[in-house]
C-alpha cells in the first residue's frame, strides 16, 4: 500500500438523485483530504421490482459489494441507508457487512452496531416541522404518510412524528397514519384517510416517494395544497422546489452527507477508531405550507433595513446571500461562489441603498454579475428566487423617494441581471444538449465499430477504449474475466481469483499488454505494476455483464459532471465486450474446425467402420448392414446380375439359454449363431446383426435357384458347429430366405420385410412339427 489512503465508496444507484449528490460531496472531500476514491455504483438489495423485466438483471451491479480487498482499499464507505432501504432483517444486514471482509466500514445513513456510521438526525427536523405547524399554522390534526415502511430511517421518522405530537399536546391517532407500498406510493391510502378524516390540516411525508403520492391524493379529493391542507416532505432533494407548489421539506443534504462521510473516514484512518456521527436536519418551509419566502412580510422581512440610511449594508448583504444561496457551504467551490455573491450584493446595496450612488458604477456591477452567472453561480442559486428578490428590491427602491432617472437606471440594471440569468440557463441547456449528443455518438461508435469491422483480435479491446476518449476520461483500466462467469440472482457472487488486464489508459495514452503479462490476482486490481498509486485518483468502477454472465469491470476517471452517463456507458461497454467475446469464440471455433478437418479425414474410414460394426459379434450392425446392402444392390444392378438372395434369421432357443445358463451364455450363443451365418453366407454376401438375436443376409446371384442350396449349407454348418461345441445347449436357427430379381425399383427395406414374413412362416412350421 502507498502512503496515500484509498477509500471505497459503495453507493446504491448513481442515477438516483440522493446517491448522485452523495458522490458530489464525496468527490470534493476526497480532493481536499488528498485521498484516492473508488466509487462502486451498485443497486438496491432485495428491491421491490426484482421481477420487473426491465430491471431483471440489475442485481448484476451488486457484485461490486464483494470487490473489497485489503490489498486495495483502506476503508469502505457504504451507503447502506439506500442500498438496504427496504431491508429490516438483521441477519441480512449482518451477512451484507461480511462481504467487506476485514476492511473497516463506515455505514452512511444507517446506524449499525457492528461498525462506524454517519447519519442524519431525523428527529430534529420533524420536531421543528410539527412545531411550525402547531405554532405558526395553528394545526391540531396532523397526519403522516409512510411509503414502504421497513428501514431504520422510516421507523425513526415515524416515532419522531409521534413524539412531536405529544410534545405539542396533540394525541397520536392510528387513523391519521397512512401506510403505502413502495411500488405505488401512498396515493390510495392517503385518499381514504382524507375522505374518512376531512379535518386533517397537514400531512408529513416519510420521504419524497410518499410526498408525490400525497400530492396526487390531495388533488384527488379536491383540496388545494398550501391553502386547504399543508404538506411537508423529507430529504429536501432538488425536485422539492420543482413540485407545484414547491414542497416544504425536512432538509437532508446528500452532498454534505457525502462530504462529511469522507472527512469522517479520514479521521477514522488517522485515529484508528470507530466513530458515530449524527448531522442535524433542518426544516425548510415553502409554498406547500402557505409560506411565501419572497414576501416582505415573510422570509425577506430583513430587507426592511434597506429603507434606513443607517442600515448595516454589509450585514444585509450577508443575510440576503445566506437566504438566496440554497447550497450549504461545505466545499471550497461553494464557499468561493458564496463570497462572490456576497461581494456583489454589497456593491449593489452600496450604490443604490446608501443614498450616495457614487460607489461602483452600474456597468461594473453588471459585469460582475454577468461573470458570476457564466462561471458557475447558477449551480448554487434558484433562478426563480433571484427573480423574486429583484422584484422586492425594486419595490423597496421605489418607496425611497428616488428620482425617475435613478429608478430607470436600477430597473434597467435588474433587467440586465434577468437577461444574464436567462442567457446562462439557455447556454447551459444548449451545452448540455451538445454534450449529451457528443456522449451518445461517442458511445454508439464503440459497438458500431465492433459490429462493422469485427472484434476477434486482442486489438479490439484497445479500440474500445480509444473510442471512449471523447468522453473526457484520461485514465482507465479494462479488466476481463478469463471466461464469462455465471452470476445468478439468487446465488452469492464470488469473483474469480484471477483477472486479465487487457488494456489500460494512462494520462491519455493507451497501452495494450502482451498476453503473458495480462493475468493477475483480482485483489490486485488497484495494486499492480501498471496502476499508479502515487498519484491521487477518483475512479468510477463500471460493471461489464450480459444477462446472467459477468464479463469484467472497468475503472475510469469519469468526472462528476458526467456521472449520470455511467449507466449508459455500462450498457455500451458491456455490449462491445460481449461482442468481442462472441467473435473470439467464433474465431476459435473456426480454427479448431480447420485443425481437426485433416484428422477427421484420416479417421473417417476407421470411424465409419466402427460406427457400422456390432460390438458383440463383429458383424455389421443395422446401420452398417443397410448402408452396405444398398451399395451391393446398386452394384448388382450396375453389373447386370440377375437376382439377389435376402434372408432374415433368428435363434429359436435364446430365451431358454438366458433363463437356464444366464445372459453371459446367451451372448456366447449369439456369437456362435453369428459365426454360423458368416460361415454360410459371408464368402459370397454380407451378414448383419439387426438387434438381439435377429440377423439379415444378402447375396448377389447370377441365376435363380440357389435358395435351397444355401438352406442346406446352413443346416450343415449349424450341425457341425453344435457337434464341435462343448456347451450344454444347442444352437438353433430359423431363417426365411427369398430370391429377388434385380430391378430399378428394388428397395432393401421391402425385401427384408418379405424375408421376415418367410421367417415367420418357417418358425410356424417348426412349431407344428414339434407339436406332432
VOGU-3710 file (C-alpha; in Angstrom, 3 decimals, decimal comma):
1> xxxxxxxxxx> 0,000/0,000/0,000  1,209/3,535/-0,708  1,213/6,389/1,782  -1,987/7,853/0,302  -5,141/6,148/1,532  -7,707/4,669/-0,844  -11,370/4,798/0,169  -14,059/2,694/-1,481  -17,430/4,433/-1,824  -20,245/1,913/-2,298
11> xxxxxxxxxx> -23,486/3,562/-3,380  -26,878/2,195/-4,352  -27,563/3,811/-7,718  -25,601/6,532/-9,451  -28,782/7,613/-11,294  -30,591/8,228/-8,012  -30,606/11,937/-7,067  -29,626/11,226/-3,453  -26,701/8,965/-4,380  -25,592/11,317/-7,126
21> xxxxxxxxxx> -25,441/14,223/-4,697  -23,670/11,973/-2,200  -20,942/11,432/-4,792  -20,637/15,159/-5,363  -19,764/15,779/-1,747  -17,503/12,735/-1,574  -15,541/13,806/-4,662  -14,931/17,244/-3,167  -13,866/15,932/0,257  -11,537/13,319/-1,265
31> xxxxxxxxxx> -9,764/16,072/-3,170  -9,458/18,225/-0,051  -8,155/15,337/2,042  -5,785/14,178/-0,727  -7,099/10,595/-0,641  -7,936/8,344/-3,561  -11,536/7,317/-4,136  -13,019/4,244/-5,809  -16,761/4,563/-6,473  -18,764/1,342/-6,830
41> xxxxxxxxxx> -22,282/2,085/-8,150  -24,347/-0,959/-7,263  -28,110/-1,229/-6,972  -30,683/-1,738/-4,248  -30,719/-5,050/-2,381  -33,983/-7,010/-2,280  -35,687/-4,233/-4,251  -39,436/-4,496/-4,715  -39,258/-4,638/-8,522  -36,824/-7,511/-8,916
51> xxxxxxxxxx> -39,291/-9,283/-11,156  -39,652/-6,263/-13,458  -38,486/-7,421/-16,890  -36,743/-4,093/-17,447  -34,735/-4,468/-14,249  -34,331/-8,230/-14,067  -30,545/-8,051/-14,453  -29,913/-5,048/-12,201  -28,687/-7,398/-9,485  -25,502/-7,795/-11,552
61> xxxxxxxxxx> -24,317/-4,388/-10,304  -24,381/-5,712/-6,745  -21,360/-7,889/-7,478  -19,403/-4,733/-6,626  -20,165/-5,211/-2,948  -17,728/-8,149/-2,898  -14,914/-6,201/-4,615  -13,469/-5,065/-1,305  -9,910/-6,243/-0,722  -7,487/-5,173/1,982
71> xxxxxxxxxx> -4,819/-5,054/-0,719  -6,594/-2,188/-2,498  -8,968/-0,384/-0,115  -8,142/1,046/3,301  -11,735/1,781/4,300  -15,188/1,221/2,812  -17,828/3,966/2,960  -21,098/2,091/2,386  -24,372/3,858/1,585  -26,438/1,332/3,489
81> xxxxxxxxxx> -29,339/3,702/4,027  -30,157/3,465/0,309  -28,975/0,033/-0,769  -30,707/-1,608/2,210  -33,574/0,868/2,409  -36,216/-1,881/2,324  -34,433/-4,447/4,491  -35,198/-4,666/8,211  -33,843/-8,186/8,684  -30,833/-8,053/10,995
91> xxxxxxxxxx> -29,395/-11,282/9,613  -29,442/-9,953/6,051  -27,725/-6,748/7,129  -25,099/-8,696/9,049  -24,434/-11,004/6,107  -24,146/-7,993/3,840  -21,482/-6,368/6,028  -19,458/-9,594/5,979  -18,831/-9,011/2,283  -16,360/-6,321/3,238
101> xxxxxxxxxx> -14,133/-8,859/4,996  -11,504/-7,214/7,214  -11,806/-3,744/5,669  -13,153/-1,132/8,152  -16,652/0,077/7,237  -18,343/3,449/7,665  -22,096/2,990/7,178  -23,838/6,005/5,639  -27,440/6,958/6,512  -27,759/3,973/8,821
111> xxxxxxxxxx> -26,739/3,387/12,428  -25,103/-0,046/12,567  -23,947/-1,511/15,878  -21,118/-3,505/14,323  -19,350/-0,614/12,582  -18,920/3,140/12,440  -21,741/5,203/10,974  -22,727/8,685/9,854  -26,359/9,658/9,535  -28,836/12,483/9,758
121> xxxxxxxxxx> -30,871/13,112/12,878  -34,391/12,520/11,634  -35,977/13,679/14,874  -34,778/17,307/14,886  -36,297/18,198/11,511  -39,625/16,520/12,235  -39,815/18,179/15,649  -39,271/21,583/14,019  -41,847/20,826/11,314  -44,521/19,797/13,817
131> xxxxxxxxxx> -43,735/22,841/15,995  -44,101/25,080/12,909  -47,475/23,534/12,032  -48,759/23,829/15,590  -47,489/27,306/16,462  -47,349/29,146/13,147  -50,278/27,482/11,352  -52,367/26,545/14,379  -52,855/22,957/13,184  -54,332/20,398/15,573
141> xxxxxxxxxx> -54,875/17,432/13,208  -51,554/16,450/11,656  -51,317/13,181/9,717  -48,363/11,207/8,383  -47,903/9,261/5,121  -45,418/6,375/5,234  -44,172/4,852/1,991  -42,860/1,278/2,189  -42,098/1,075/5,909  -39,086/-1,085/6,669
151> xxxxxxxxxx> -35,862/0,884/7,030  -34,397/2,349/10,209  -34,969/5,881/8,868  -38,680/5,267/8,308  -39,167/3,890/11,834  -37,189/6,755/13,345  -39,205/9,366/11,434  -42,489/7,714/12,391  -41,524/7,618/16,069  -40,295/11,225/15,884
161> xxxxxxxxxx> -43,677/12,245/14,461  -45,497/10,550/17,345  -43,193/12,039/19,984  -43,514/15,524/18,454  -47,284/15,345/18,563  -47,185/14,502/22,261  -44,673/17,309/22,931  -47,220/19,717/21,454  -50,091/18,205/23,472  -51,680/16,520/20,448
171> xxxxxxxxxx> -52,969/12,936/20,565  -51,375/10,156/18,474  -54,154/8,635/16,364  -53,552/5,484/14,313  -56,156/6,547/11,774  -54,027/9,610/10,972  -51,153/7,419/9,762  -51,427/6,123/6,175  -49,148/3,289/5,072  -48,435/2,818/1,382
181> xxxxxxxxxx> -46,372/0,350/-0,638  -43,156/1,484/-2,277  -44,441/0,304/-5,664  -47,458/2,647/-5,852  -46,724/5,280/-3,200  -49,339/6,454/-0,733  -51,983/7,813/-3,082  -54,804/5,368/-2,347  -54,359/5,049/1,452  -53,967/8,836/1,832
191> xxxxxxxxxx> -57,130/9,471/-0,198  -59,034/7,051/2,020  -57,643/8,762/5,124  -58,598/12,252/3,862  -62,125/11,144/2,999  -62,523/9,495/6,390  -60,985/12,432/8,251  -61,773/15,691/6,419  -60,498/17,590/9,476  -56,879/16,796/8,624
201> xxxxxxxxxx> -54,982/20,072/8,234  -51,473/18,850/7,383  -49,634/15,730/6,230  -45,986/14,935/6,958  -44,401/12,504/4,481  -41,770/9,902/5,330  -39,844/10,565/2,106  -40,176/12,095/-1,343  -41,918/8,992/-2,757  -44,647/9,433/-0,161
211> xxxxxxxxxx> -44,858/13,175/-0,926  -45,587/12,519/-4,601  -48,405/10,182/-3,597  -49,797/12,739/-1,138  -49,829/15,494/-3,779  -51,850/13,258/-6,076  -54,169/12,157/-3,267  -54,898/15,731/-2,100  -55,785/16,829/-5,613  -57,936/13,705/-5,955
221> xxxxxxxxxx> -60,166/14,795/-3,083  -60,457/18,344/-4,446  -58,322/20,167/-1,883  -55,571/22,736/-2,545  -52,075/22,221/-1,167  -50,770/25,235/0,716  -54,273/26,628/1,330  -56,682/23,856/2,358  -54,038/21,454/3,584  -50,314/21,668/4,284
231> xxxxxxxxxx> -47,803/19,079/3,082  -44,238/18,552/4,315  -41,787/16,155/2,674  -38,444/14,668/3,638  -34,940/14,600/2,136  -35,017/18,051/0,532  -33,874/16,985/-2,937  -33,955/19,414/-5,864  -37,309/18,020/-7,010  -38,954/19,623/-3,969
241> xxxxxxxxxx> -38,526/23,074/-5,484  -39,868/21,914/-8,854  -43,098/20,486/-7,484  -46,283/22,543/-7,768  -46,484/24,145/-5,317  -42,857/23,870/-4,114  -42,728/21,275/-1,347  -41,695/22,258/2,159  -39,255/19,658/3,400  -37,092/18,481/6,213
251> xxxxxxxxxx> -33,732/19,042/4,600  -31,257/16,204/4,259  -28,389/17,473/2,145  -26,915/14,396/0,471  -23,929/16,387/-0,805  -22,970/17,369/2,698  -23,525/13,806/3,875  -21,103/12,542/1,208  -18,618/15,275/2,099  -18,728/14,534/5,819
261> xxxxxxxxxx> -18,582/10,781/5,152  -15,164/11,059/3,505  -13,992/13,508/6,177  -15,087/11,051/8,877  -13,449/8,145/7,056  -10,152/10,026/7,001  -10,408/10,708/10,736  -11,076/7,015/11,317  -7,916/6,108/9,422  -5,836/8,660/11,312
271> xxxxxxxxxx> -7,203/7,885/14,767  -7,784/4,166/14,140  -11,090/4,015/15,995  -14,787/3,692/15,388  -16,920/6,806/15,035  -20,599/7,690/15,202  -21,543/10,994/13,575  -25,040/12,472/13,542  -25,830/15,505/11,352  -28,811/17,693/12,107
281> xxxxxxxxxx> -31,736/18,074/9,745  -33,371/21,416/9,051  -36,993/22,233/8,318  -37,306/24,366/5,166  -40,747/25,991/4,712  -42,034/26,528/1,175  -45,313/27,235/-0,557  -46,825/23,817/0,321  -47,244/25,114/3,904  -48,549/28,520/2,806
291> xxxxxxxxxx> -45,135/30,134/3,127  -44,220/32,996/0,772  -40,424/33,245/1,077  -40,042/36,363/-1,034  -42,797/38,387/0,564  -41,617/41,403/2,597  -43,810/40,140/5,401  -42,241/36,697/5,133  -38,731/35,393/4,578  -37,225/38,680/3,311
301> xxxxxxxxxx> -38,500/40,910/6,058  -34,904/41,765/6,961  -34,750/43,781/3,707  -36,725/46,491/5,511  -33,330/47,543/6,855  -32,519/48,814/3,369  -35,028/51,608/3,922  -32,940/53,006/6,750  -29,977/55,228/5,910  -28,219/53,797/8,964
311> xxxxxxxxxx> -28,585/50,181/7,819  -25,570/47,902/8,093  -25,440/47,095/4,377  -22,665/44,540/4,865  -24,858/42,619/7,297  -27,863/42,881/4,964  -25,730/41,607/2,065  -24,670/38,633/4,134  -28,299/37,892/5,131  -29,525/38,093/1,533
321> xxxxxxxxxx> -26,696/35,825/0,386  -27,459/33,251/3,095  -31,120/33,315/2,112  -30,666/33,042/-1,641  -27,757/30,575/-1,537  -29,511/27,210/-1,318  -26,331/25,107/-1,179  -24,646/24,807/2,250  -21,030/25,914/2,310  -19,025/22,778/2,965
331> xxxxxxxxxx> -16,674/22,681/-0,030  -14,274/25,209/-1,469  -16,262/25,768/-4,689  -19,472/26,589/-2,812  -17,574/28,853/-0,413  -15,932/30,703/-3,304  -19,251/31,270/-5,106  -20,906/32,454/-1,905  -18,167/35,018/-1,266  -18,551/36,362/-4,813
341> xxxxxxxxxx> -22,321/36,634/-4,385  -21,989/38,427/-1,052  -19,492/40,915/-2,557  -21,891/41,543/-5,436  -24,830/42,336/-3,140  -22,663/44,636/-1,037  -21,678/46,647/-4,135  -25,279/46,726/-5,305  -26,562/47,979/-1,943  -23,698/50,444/-1,546
351> xxxxxxxxxx> -24,663/52,131/-4,803  -28,445/52,074/-4,639  -29,400/51,983/-0,953  -26,896/54,223/0,874  -28,186/57,449/-0,685  -24,954/58,341/-2,469  -24,901/56,396/-5,726  -21,221/57,301/-6,077  -19,637/53,915/-5,392  -19,250/51,179/-8,040
361> xxxxxxxxxx> -20,820/52,085/-11,354  -23,866/50,297/-12,727  -21,690/48,945/-15,554  -19,135/47,479/-13,115  -21,882/45,822/-11,080  -23,436/44,380/-14,234  -20,108/42,982/-15,459  -19,512/41,322/-12,101  -22,966/39,688/-12,138  -22,551/38,585/-15,758
371> xxxxxxxxxx> -19,229/36,958/-14,929  -20,707/35,160/-11,923  -23,704/33,939/-13,927  -21,458/32,483/-16,624  -18,945/30,881/-14,238  -20,906/28,547/-12,036  -23,058/30,715/-9,757  -26,306/29,363/-11,198  -25,446/25,952/-9,836  -25,915/27,278/-6,297
381> xxxxxxxxxx> -28,967/29,553/-6,508  -32,515/29,206/-7,799  -33,277/31,477/-10,812  -36,869/31,942/-9,653  -35,606/33,056/-6,262  -33,333/35,667/-7,804  -36,153/36,987/-9,986  -38,410/37,449/-6,966  -35,612/39,005/-4,975  -35,050/41,588/-7,733
391> xxxxxxxxxx> -38,765/42,415/-7,665  -38,679/43,036/-3,911  -35,514/45,150/-4,182  -37,141/47,312/-6,840  -40,229/47,807/-4,674  -38,055/48,928/-1,757  -36,014/51,185/-4,038  -39,133/52,894/-5,393  -40,515/53,814/-1,949  -37,310/55,686/-1,041
401> xxxxxxxxxx> -38,280/58,854/-2,978  -35,828/58,112/-5,764  -35,839/60,176/-8,932  -37,261/58,813/-12,149  -33,717/58,660/-13,593  -32,481/56,620/-10,639  -35,471/54,292/-10,843  -34,918/53,799/-14,574  -31,224/53,018/-14,077  -31,959/50,481/-11,331
411> xxxxxxxxxx> -34,781/48,930/-13,351  -32,574/48,581/-16,427  -29,807/47,029/-14,347  -32,179/44,457/-12,874  -33,447/43,656/-16,359  -29,859/43,056/-17,443  -29,452/40,727/-14,479  -32,535/38,796/-15,560  -31,227/38,552/-19,106  -27,885/37,214/-17,831
421> xxxxxxxxxx> -29,737/34,533/-15,899  -31,860/33,557/-18,914  -28,842/33,554/-21,214  -26,913/31,451/-18,740  -29,774/28,981/-18,457  -30,177/28,785/-22,246  -26,441/28,408/-22,774  -26,307/25,740/-20,074  -29,161/23,817/-21,689  -27,532/24,160/-25,116
431> xxxxxxxxxx> -24,195/22,924/-23,772  -25,943/20,070/-22,010  -27,715/19,024/-25,215  -24,496/19,226/-27,231  -22,637/17,300/-24,563  -25,308/14,613/-24,478  -25,258/14,295/-28,280  -21,472/14,038/-28,215  -21,521/11,412/-25,472  -24,296/9,473/-27,204
441> xxxxxxxxxx> -22,444/9,480/-30,517  -19,116/8,509/-28,936  -20,564/5,566/-27,006  -22,519/4,358/-30,044  -19,285/4,201/-32,011  -17,953/1,681/-29,506  -20,389/-1,046/-30,557  -20,692/0,180/-34,160  -17,028/-0,491/-34,899  -17,166/-3,942/-33,331
451> xxxxxxxxxx> -20,238/-4,856/-35,393  -18,998/-3,394/-38,666  -15,332/-4,350/-38,571  -15,266/-7,393/-36,323  -13,721/-7,779/-32,920  -11,937/-11,086/-32,833  -8,418/-9,743/-32,198  -6,865/-8,552/-28,951  -6,592/-5,076/-30,502  -10,372/-4,783/-30,242
461> xxxxxxxxxx> -10,171/-4,002/-26,525  -7,757/-1,182/-27,254  -10,104/0,138/-29,951  -12,963/0,195/-27,434  -11,060/2,438/-25,013  -9,801/4,576/-27,888  -13,419/5,281/-28,858  -14,120/6,462/-25,306  -11,620/9,349/-25,420  -14,301/11,928/-26,362
471> xxxxxxxxxx> -15,956/11,187/-23,017  -13,108/13,045/-21,333  -11,581/10,104/-19,478  -7,781/10,174/-19,417  -7,161/7,158/-17,213  -8,806/3,753/-17,206  -8,181/0,052/-16,657  -10,154/-2,617/-18,504  -10,294/-5,946/-16,634  -11,845/-9,013/-18,291
481> xxxxxxxxxx> -12,508/-12,420/-16,740  -10,703/-15,277/-18,479  -14,111/-16,790/-19,203  -17,603/-15,308/-18,672  -18,727/-16,034/-15,111  -22,263/-17,160/-14,384  -23,912/-14,925/-11,789  -27,447/-15,854/-10,785  -29,752/-13,562/-8,863  -30,430/-15,983/-6,022
491> xxxxxxxxxx> -26,794/-17,005/-5,512  -23,893/-15,223/-3,842  -21,274/-13,873/-6,207  -17,637/-14,757/-5,690  -15,187/-13,122/-8,045  -12,589/-15,422/-9,654  -9,144/-15,300/-8,094  -7,520/-14,033/-11,287  -8,431/-11,498/-13,970  -6,921/-10,211/-17,228
501> xxxxxxxxxx> -5,855/-6,580/-17,580  -6,460/-6,281/-21,313  -5,582/-2,633/-21,815  -5,131/0,500/-19,742  -5,078/4,213/-20,371  -2,621/6,426/-18,510  -2,702/10,197/-18,952  -4,461/9,736/-22,284  -2,050/7,123/-23,656  -3,421/3,656/-24,397
511> xxxxxxxxxx> -1,294/0,607/-23,613  -2,184/-2,944/-24,687  -0,475/-5,614/-22,614  1,014/-8,793/-24,128  -0,945/-11,924/-23,269  1,765/-13,212/-20,940  1,519/-10,059/-18,783  -2,266/-9,707/-18,603  -3,107/-12,244/-15,903  -3,017/-11,065/-12,287
521> xxxxxxxxxx> -4,779/-11,587/-8,971  -8,189/-9,977/-8,818  -7,419/-8,448/-5,430  -4,550/-6,537/-7,078  -6,761/-4,604/-9,483  -5,559/-1,340/-7,882  -2,213/-2,718/-6,809  -0,231/-3,899/-9,794  2,812/-2,626/-11,715  0,606/-0,737/-14,185
531> xxxxxxxxxx> -1,513/1,107/-11,605  -0,126/4,460/-10,455  -0,963/4,701/-6,747  1,414/7,579/-6,140  -0,976/9,877/-7,966  -4,312/10,721/-6,323  -7,287/9,394/-8,267  -11,072/9,250/-8,219  -12,216/6,287/-10,289  -15,671/5,007/-11,059
541> xxxxxxxxxx> -15,924/1,220/-11,337  -18,207/0,145/-14,188  -19,659/-3,359/-14,279  -19,428/-5,271/-17,564  -22,031/-8,011/-17,936  -24,535/-9,635/-20,258  -27,714/-11,156/-18,854  -26,560/-13,609/-16,165  -22,888/-13,545/-17,142  -20,215/-11,351/-15,609
551> xxxxxxxxxx> -17,626/-10,325/-18,221  -15,351/-7,981/-16,247  -15,135/-4,417/-14,937  -13,671/-1,071/-15,946  -12,033/1,597/-13,776  -12,141/5,118/-15,207  -11,800/8,731/-14,093  -15,288/9,788/-15,182  -15,845/13,324/-13,900  -18,729/14,107/-11,582
561> xxxxxxxxxx> -20,436/16,230/-14,252  -20,656/13,105/-16,444  -21,581/10,710/-13,667  -25,155/10,353/-14,891  -23,771/8,823/-18,101  -22,257/5,933/-16,140  -25,147/3,514/-16,588  -25,445/4,322/-20,290  -21,703/3,706/-20,627  -22,118/0,408/-18,776
571> xxxxxxxxxx> -24,530/-0,920/-21,381  -22,458/0,223/-24,357  -19,215/-1,133/-22,917  -20,884/-4,413/-21,933  -22,309/-4,813/-25,442  -18,895/-4,170/-27,007  -17,047/-6,596/-24,723  -19,696/-9,278/-25,207  -19,459/-8,891/-28,985  -15,687/-9,251/-28,778
581> xxxxxxxxxx> -16,165/-12,405/-26,731  -18,599/-13,822/-29,300  -16,274/-13,009/-32,195  -13,337/-14,598/-30,391  -15,369/-17,719/-29,649  -16,398/-17,886/-33,285  -12,832/-17,471/-34,486  -11,604/-20,094/-32,041  -14,318/-22,461/-33,202  -13,376/-21,971/-36,865
591> xxxxxxxxxx> -9,726/-22,524/-36,066  -10,494/-25,706/-34,171  -12,667/-26,929/-37,024  -9,897/-26,290/-39,531  -7,309/-28,017/-37,362  -9,494/-31,065/-36,923  -10,545/-31,356/-40,568  -7,478/-33,300/-41,661  -7,659/-35,526/-38,636  -11,306/-36,188/-39,350
601> xxxxxxxxxx> -10,466/-37,178/-42,905  -7,718/-39,519/-41,729  -10,013/-41,167/-39,215  -13,055/-41,218/-41,455  -12,761/-44,786/-42,670  -11,928/-46,166/-39,265  -14,727/-44,190/-37,645  -17,157/-45,321/-40,309  -16,250/-48,956/-39,800  -16,567/-48,611/-36,036
611> xxxxxxxxxx> -19,941/-46,956/-36,369  -21,135/-49,733/-38,714  -19,923/-52,705/-36,632  -21,762/-54,671/-33,998  -19,703/-54,738/-30,827  -20,825/-58,223/-29,647  -20,477/-60,241/-32,862  -18,180/-58,218/-35,090  -20,817/-58,327/-37,862  -22,311/-55,240/-39,433
621> xxxxxxxxxx> -24,890/-53,521/-37,231  -28,277/-52,455/-38,555  -26,961/-49,119/-39,871  -23,900/-50,778/-41,398  -25,935/-53,553/-42,994  -28,472/-51,187/-44,558  -25,724/-48,952/-45,997  -23,639/-51,853/-47,307  -26,653/-53,773/-48,632  -27,798/-50,756/-50,624
631> xxxxxxxxxx> -24,347/-50,405/-52,162  -24,317/-54,161/-53,000  -27,718/-53,913/-54,699  -26,649/-50,842/-56,680  -23,511/-52,710/-57,767  -25,504/-55,836/-58,717  -27,840/-53,769/-60,882  -24,919/-51,990/-62,481  -23,184/-55,312/-63,244  -26,285/-56,839/-64,759
641> xxxxxxxxxx> -26,679/-59,628/-62,198  -29,941/-61,494/-62,346  -31,009/-61,715/-58,697  -30,178/-61,333/-55,029  -30,909/-63,594/-52,086  -32,193/-61,823/-48,988  -32,684/-63,625/-45,709  -33,781/-62,970/-42,144  -32,783/-65,300/-39,290  -33,154/-65,527/-35,547
651> xxxxxxxxxx> -32,418/-68,024/-32,771  -35,113/-70,391/-31,613  -33,838/-71,038/-28,105  -32,087/-67,858/-26,901  -34,700/-67,234/-24,246  -34,173/-70,719/-22,786  -30,392/-70,311/-22,793  -30,637/-66,954/-20,985  -33,076/-68,369/-18,449  -31,125/-71,524/-17,639
661> xxxxxxxxxx> -27,499/-70,525/-18,151  -27,547/-66,754/-17,822  -27,133/-63,809/-20,165  -23,391/-64,272/-20,487  -24,005/-67,648/-22,122  -26,774/-66,047/-24,134  -24,232/-63,605/-25,580  -21,948/-66,542/-26,363  -24,816/-68,279/-28,177  -25,475/-65,125/-30,238
671> xxxxxxxxxx> -21,804/-65,003/-31,229  -21,977/-68,686/-32,240  -25,088/-68,050/-34,347  -23,322/-65,078/-35,976  -20,383/-67,384/-36,797  -22,713/-69,920/-38,436  -24,305/-67,268/-40,633  -20,951/-65,695/-41,502  -19,518/-69,079/-42,498  -22,620/-69,865/-44,580
681> xxxxxxxxxx> -23,149/-66,559/-46,376  -20,160/-64,312/-45,663  -17,983/-65,539/-48,516  -20,476/-64,595/-51,226  -22,503/-61,863/-49,483  -22,869/-59,805/-46,315  -24,298/-60,646/-42,892  -25,556/-58,187/-40,288  -26,964/-58,284/-36,781  -30,173/-56,281/-36,742
691> xxxxxxxxxx> -30,592/-56,394/-32,969  -30,978/-59,014/-30,242  -30,868/-62,455/-31,889  -32,086/-61,163/-35,264  -29,822/-61,316/-38,328  -30,053/-60,440/-42,012  -28,123/-61,611/-45,079  -27,919/-60,565/-48,724  -26,125/-62,259/-51,627  -25,972/-61,343/-55,325
701> xxxxxxxxxx> -26,694/-64,247/-57,714  -26,010/-64,772/-61,409  -29,049/-67,030/-61,684  -32,056/-68,072/-59,624  -32,462/-71,325/-57,718  -29,679/-71,096/-55,116  -32,028/-70,608/-52,189  -32,333/-74,351/-51,442  -28,564/-74,814/-51,720  -27,906/-72,170/-49,085
711> xxxxxxxxxx> -30,524/-73,639/-46,776  -28,750/-76,966/-46,956  -25,366/-75,368/-46,297  -26,847/-73,510/-43,295  -28,132/-76,778/-41,782  -24,759/-78,468/-42,305  -22,776/-75,650/-40,744  -25,218/-75,499/-37,809  -24,934/-79,206/-37,167  -21,143/-79,135/-37,440
721> xxxxxxxxxx> -20,949/-76,211/-35,009  -23,134/-77,976/-32,439  -21,034/-81,155/-32,639  -17,813/-79,259/-32,082  -19,304/-77,121/-29,335  -18,728/-78,150/-25,714  -21,658/-76,126/-24,456  -24,556/-77,892/-22,725  -27,004/-76,424/-25,226  -27,522/-76,424/-28,994
731> xxxxxxxxxx> -27,672/-73,505/-31,385  -30,984/-73,493/-33,224  -31,662/-71,045/-36,065  -34,716/-70,347/-38,175  -34,362/-68,499/-41,430  -36,585/-67,010/-44,098  -34,857/-66,740/-47,499  -36,218/-65,096/-50,621  -34,849/-64,575/-54,118  -35,488/-61,218/-55,775
741> xxxxxxxxxx> -34,870/-60,209/-59,373  -32,645/-57,154/-59,803  -34,873/-54,233/-60,837  -34,583/-50,458/-60,764  -37,307/-50,163/-58,123  -35,729/-52,610/-55,656  -35,783/-51,433/-52,021  -33,806/-53,238/-49,316  -36,398/-52,414/-46,680  -39,239/-54,023/-48,630
751> xxxxxxxxxx> -37,135/-57,136/-49,350  -36,248/-57,505/-45,673  -39,920/-57,267/-44,727  -40,753/-60,057/-47,185  -37,882/-62,175/-45,878  -39,233/-61,545/-42,377  -42,620/-62,911/-43,421  -40,892/-66,023/-44,758  -39,047/-66,368/-41,417  -42,354/-66,169/-39,568
761> xxxxxxxxxx> -43,777/-68,977/-41,752  -40,654/-71,070/-41,217  -40,899/-70,744/-37,420  -44,602/-71,642/-37,561  -43,853/-74,822/-39,477  -41,192/-75,789/-36,917  -43,630/-75,366/-34,056  -46,205/-77,506/-35,841  -43,650/-80,258/-36,460  -42,566/-80,136/-32,839
771> xx> -46,166/-80,408/-31,703  -46,668/-83,602/-33,789
//
